[in-house]
Amino acid sequence: MRAMTSGNEAILQALRSVNDPELGMNIVDLGLVYRAELLPDRMEVAITLTSPACPLGELVLTEARAALERSFPDGPPIHVELVWEPPWTPERMSEAARLLLG
């Protein structure tokens, strides 16, 4: 993920309201957000899942888009994509998430 600017931090803050349905923790702390960029003409977000076999991927993407639309009602077009590279690993989690999940 690129260095975050204030706009990018606002994106991450909005995405903290989206929980992974299986783990019950927000997708930012789980390290599932690979890109969060506020560009002049659009917002780009790339999200992964803990496993390609997760049946709830579309739900996570829908909730992420809804959270961004609520936080940026007059913002630019939002592009949220599901990515698999690089594969997610527990090392991407925040320290708080690691402590909570053991």
Contacts in CASP RR format, 6 or more apart in sequence:
PFRMAT RR
TARGET T0000
AUTHOR 0000-0000-0000
METHOD contacts of the structure
MODEL  1
MRAMTSGNEAILQALRSVNDPELGMNIVDLGLVYRAELLPDRMEVAITLT
SPACPLGELVLTEARAALERSFPDGPPIHVELVWEPPWTPERMSEAARLL
LG
1 33 0 8 1.000
1 34 0 8 1.000
1 35 0 8 1.000
1 36 0 8 1.000
2 8 0 8 1.000
2 35 0 8 1.000
2 37 0 8 1.000
4 12 0 8 1.000
4 36 0 8 1.000
5 38 0 8 1.000
7 38 0 8 1.000
8 36 0 8 1.000
8 37 0 8 1.000
8 38 0 8 1.000
10 38 0 8 1.000
10 71 0 8 1.000
10 72 0 8 1.000
11 36 0 8 1.000
11 37 0 8 1.000
11 38 0 8 1.000
11 43 0 8 1.000
11 45 0 8 1.000
11 68 0 8 1.000
11 71 0 8 1.000
12 28 0 8 1.000
12 33 0 8 1.000
12 36 0 8 1.000
13 71 0 8 1.000
14 67 0 8 1.000
14 68 0 8 1.000
14 70 0 8 1.000
14 71 0 8 1.000
14 72 0 8 1.000
15 26 0 8 1.000
15 27 0 8 1.000
15 28 0 8 1.000
15 33 0 8 1.000
15 36 0 8 1.000
15 45 0 8 1.000
15 64 0 8 1.000
15 67 0 8 1.000
15 68 0 8 1.000
16 26 0 8 1.000
16 27 0 8 1.000
16 28 0 8 1.000
16 29 0 8 1.000
17 26 0 8 1.000
17 67 0 8 1.000
18 26 0 8 1.000
18 27 0 8 1.000
18 60 0 8 1.000
18 63 0 8 1.000
18 64 0 8 1.000
18 67 0 8 1.000
19 25 0 8 1.000
19 26 0 8 1.000
19 27 0 8 1.000
20 26 0 8 1.000
20 27 0 8 1.000
20 30 0 8 1.000
20 32 0 8 1.000
20 49 0 8 1.000
20 50 0 8 1.000
20 60 0 8 1.000
21 56 0 8 1.000
21 59 0 8 1.000
21 60 0 8 1.000
22 50 0 8 1.000
22 54 0 8 1.000
22 56 0 8 1.000
23 30 0 8 1.000
23 50 0 8 1.000
23 101 0 8 1.000
25 97 0 8 1.000
25 100 0 8 1.000
25 101 0 8 1.000
27 33 0 8 1.000
27 47 0 8 1.000
27 60 0 8 1.000
27 64 0 8 1.000
28 94 0 8 1.000
29 93 0 8 1.000
29 94 0 8 1.000
29 96 0 8 1.000
29 97 0 8 1.000
30 50 0 8 1.000
30 92 0 8 1.000
30 93 0 8 1.000
30 94 0 8 1.000
30 97 0 8 1.000
31 88 0 8 1.000
31 92 0 8 1.000
31 93 0 8 1.000
31 94 0 8 1.000
31 97 0 8 1.000
32 47 0 8 1.000
32 48 0 8 1.000
32 49 0 8 1.000
32 50 0 8 1.000
32 60 0 8 1.000
32 88 0 8 1.000
32 92 0 8 1.000
33 45 0 8 1.000
33 46 0 8 1.000
33 47 0 8 1.000
34 46 0 8 1.000
34 47 0 8 1.000
34 48 0 8 1.000
34 83 0 8 1.000
35 44 0 8 1.000
35 45 0 8 1.000
35 46 0 8 1.000
36 44 0 8 1.000
36 45 0 8 1.000
37 43 0 8 1.000
37 44 0 8 1.000
37 45 0 8 1.000
38 76 0 8 1.000
39 76 0 8 1.000
40 76 0 8 1.000
41 76 0 8 1.000
41 77 0 8 1.000
42 76 0 8 1.000
42 77 0 8 1.000
42 78 0 8 1.000
42 79 0 8 1.000
43 68 0 8 1.000
43 72 0 8 1.000
43 75 0 8 1.000
43 76 0 8 1.000
43 77 0 8 1.000
43 78 0 8 1.000
43 79 0 8 1.000
44 79 0 8 1.000
44 81 0 8 1.000
45 64 0 8 1.000
45 68 0 8 1.000
45 78 0 8 1.000
45 79 0 8 1.000
45 80 0 8 1.000
45 81 0 8 1.000
46 80 0 8 1.000
46 81 0 8 1.000
46 82 0 8 1.000
46 83 0 8 1.000
47 60 0 8 1.000
47 61 0 8 1.000
47 64 0 8 1.000
47 80 0 8 1.000
47 81 0 8 1.000
47 82 0 8 1.000
47 83 0 8 1.000
48 82 0 8 1.000
48 83 0 8 1.000
48 84 0 8 1.000
48 87 0 8 1.000
48 88 0 8 1.000
49 56 0 8 1.000
49 57 0 8 1.000
49 60 0 8 1.000
49 82 0 8 1.000
49 88 0 8 1.000
50 88 0 8 1.000
51 88 0 8 1.000
52 84 0 8 1.000
57 82 0 8 1.000
61 80 0 8 1.000
61 82 0 8 1.000
64 80 0 8 1.000
65 78 0 8 1.000
65 80 0 8 1.000
68 78 0 8 1.000
68 80 0 8 1.000
69 78 0 8 1.000
72 78 0 8 1.000
90 98 0 8 1.000
93 101 0 8 1.000
END
